Amino acid sequence: MNRQSEKSAQSSSQSPMQTPNEGPEFEQWAVAVKRQMIASLKRKGIS
């Protein structure tokens, strides 16, 4: 229990350049990065 909460706290404060190497967490990370990239592109006016 303690170990897991420690781990989730770590992954939430992870820098985007560090890729978690686990299935579900990796998918969430990848989706978040894609959304960030799309959002920043839209902000720059490139769509």
MOPELIN-V524964 format. One line per field, one symbol per residue. psi: psi as a letter, one per 20 degrees, with the letter a starting at -180 (. if undefined). burial: I if it has 16 or more other ideal C-beta (glycine too) atoms within 10 Angstrom, else O. Layout:
psi->???
burial->???
This chain:
psi->gghghgghhghhjqqihpppkqfghgggggggggggggghghhijo.
burial->OOOOOOOOOOOOOOOOOOOIOOOOOOOOIOOOOOOOOOOOOOOOOOO
